[in-house]
């Protein structure tokens, strides 16, 4: 159960992260909307991080390689857009119809996640049309946020009737409506902040610098979202609740067996 619950909780944010803009230029955009060439790797890094902080995806996409591809149906209408991050906010027609609720939830969630984003560029090493940018990135520890959310699910499962599994499935199906995950984020304090050191890479294209979004860089600005472990206190509570739920499941199975024997 431990592995399943953790993968379920982490997977929730994976869905949120998992994107419609069609980008030709390599420059970013200035505040007045005009094209702006980012002439140094440091400038590109600052611009990308500022865009993240504001969740300005048009500017973020323009100064990174976030955009991957767009897929069309047989009559040439775009039906899906692929991005390395924030795909959920950038699908064709995402603000309408059945996608609207997911878009609104994802937008609120990511805005909350980016409120605590801070960064410091420590060093820049250029080598022709490539550069390495040493950074320290601070944000909410999303691994622990998901741990706290897992605790919430396990507690609800323990309080639910029967095995509690139906209650857990109900909670997960209502994630976009009940604001449970958002409430966990809003309850976080300074102890829930983490700082990661990361080496970002940039490349020169058509006279301007752009950042490459690799897994390490994405994990850093997303607050260690792919962290394999919870903090000790959170993991202890998760283990306690998992044990209690296993005992509850065993009691339920024993009771069911007794009832079947009577029948």
N, C-alpha and C positions, 0 to 999 in steps of 0.2 A: 504493500500500500504506500510506503514511503516514496518509492520511485515514481509511482503513478501520480500521486498527489503533487509532487514537486514538478513533474513534467507538465501536469495540467495547469498549475499556477504560472509557471514560466511561459507556457504556451499561450496564455491569454495575452501577455504583452507582445509575444511574437506575432499574433494576429494583428494587434494594433499597429505594430511597426511595419508589418509586411506591406501602385501607385499612380486636366491632362495637359501636360505642358510639352510643347515641341520646341526644342532648343537648337539653334544654329550657332549662336555666338559663343565666344569663349570669355567675354568680359562679363562683369557683374553690372548692376544698375545703381546709379547714384540716387540720392534721396528724391531728386526731381524727376526720376524716371529715365534719364538719359544714360547712354551706354558709358561704362567706366572700365577701362583696362586696368587690371591689377598688375602693377609693374614689378612687384617683388613677391617672393613666397610668403614673407611675413605679412604683407598686406592682404594676400589671399586668405591666409589663415585667420587673421583678425576679422575679415569680412565674412568668412564662413561662420565663425563662432557668433558674431553679432547677429547674423541672419537666423541662426539656431535659437538664440536667446529670444528673438522676436517671433520665432516660428514663421518667418517670411520665406516660404518655400520657393517662390519665384527667384528671389535673389540667391538662396542657398543652392538651387539647382544650377544657376548660371555660373557659380564660382567653384563647383565641384563636378564630379562625374556621377552624380546621383542618378540621373536619367539613363535608362538602359535601352528600352525599346517600347514601341506601341504596336498592338495587334489589332487587325481589322477583320470584319466579317466579309462575306462574299460580295457584298455591294459596296465595300470600301468605307464603312462606318467604323470608327474606332470603338472597340469593345473592351479593351484592357490595356493599361499602361504599366510598365514595369520600372520600378525604381529600387535602388539599394535600400533606402529607408523611406518611411512616410508614404508608402504606396497607398495606404488606406485613405489618405486625404486627397489623392490625386487621380482617382479613376474617372473615366468619362461618365458624366451624369451623376457623380457621387453625391451631389447636394439635393438630389431629387429622388422621388419614389422610394423603393425599398432600401436604398443605400443611405438615405438621409439620416436615420437615427444612428447608424454606425459611424457616419462621418462626424456628426455632432459630438458623440461620445468620445471618439478618437481625438478630435480637436481639443476638447476640454481636458482630456487626460494628458495629452502632450504639452499643452500650455502649462499645466501644473508641473509637469516634469521639468520643464525648461526654466521655471521661475528661479531655481537655485543654481543654475548653470554659471560657473565662473571659470576662467582660464588664465594661464600665464605662459607666454612663449619664452622658453629658457635659452634656446640656441637654434640657429639656422645654418645649415651647411648646403651650399649650392655646388652642383657639379654639372655644368653645361645646362641642358634643358630639364634637369631633374634637381630636386632639393629634398633634404630631410629636415623636419621641423620638430625639435624636442619641446614637448608641452606638458604642463600639469593641468589636468582638467578636474574640476570639482563639481559634484552634483549630488542629488539624492542617491543614496545607496539603494538602487532599484532591486537588487537581489534580496535585500532585507525587507523592502516594501512588499515584494511578492511573498516573502516568508510570513509577514504579518497577515497578508491576505489569505494565505494557506491556513494559518491559525484560525482566522475567522470562518473559513469554510469547514474546518474540522470541528470547531465548536458548534456550528450550526448542525453539522451532521450528527454530533453526539446528542444534541437536544431533539433531533427529529424523531419521528415515530419509526417503528420497525428497525431496519438496519441503518437508516439514516442516509443511505445511498441516494434515494429519490430526492431527499432534501438538498443534497450536494448538487445533483444534476439540475434541480430547479434554480438554485443560487447561481450556478454557472450560466444557465440559459438567460437569466435576468441581469447579467453583468452590465449591460448597456442601459438598464432602466433603474436599477436600485442604488447606483452611485457608491457601492461598497468599496470598490478599489479607489475611487476618487477620495472617499472619506479617509481611507488609510493614508493616502498621500498628504491630505490636509492636516492630519494629526501628527505628522512627523516633526521632529525638532532637530537641533544641532547634532545630536548623537546619531542621526540617520544620514549624515552627510559623509561622503567619501571622496578622496582625491586619488586619481590614478595618473601615473607618468606614462606617456605614450609618445611614440615617434610617428608623426604623420608624414606622408610623402606628397609632394607637389610636382607638377610638370608644366612645361611651357608649351602653349598651343596658340598659334595665330597671334603671337605678340603678348599674350596675357597668361598669368599663372592660374592654375586650377588645382584644387586638392583632390587627391584620390581617397575614396572612402573604403578602407579595408576593415576587416572585422575588429581589429584592435582599436582603431580610431572610433568606429561606431560604438563599440562597447564602452569606451571611455566617456563620450559625450552623452550616452544614454544611461549613465550612472551605474556601470557594471551590471547591466541587464542580463548578461550571459554568465554571471558569476556562478560557480558550481556549488558554493557553500553559503549557508546562512551564518550570521554571527552566533556565537556560542549560546547566548541566552535564548534567541529565537529557535535555534535547532533543538535545544532542550525542551522547550514548550511543544514544538511540533512532535517530538518523540513521545512526550507524555500523552498528548491527545491521540496519536496514532495507536498507542497501546490501549488506551481506554476504548477507542472505537473497535479495535480488534476483540477486546473482551465483550463489548456490546454485541458484536456480530456473533461471537461464540454462544453467548447467552440466548440470543434470538434463535440460532440454529438448534440448540438443545431444547428450547421450548417448543419449537416446531416439531422436532422428532418425538417429544412426549405426546403432543396432541395427535400426531399421526398414529401412534401406537394405541391411543384411546379409541380412535375412529375405527 
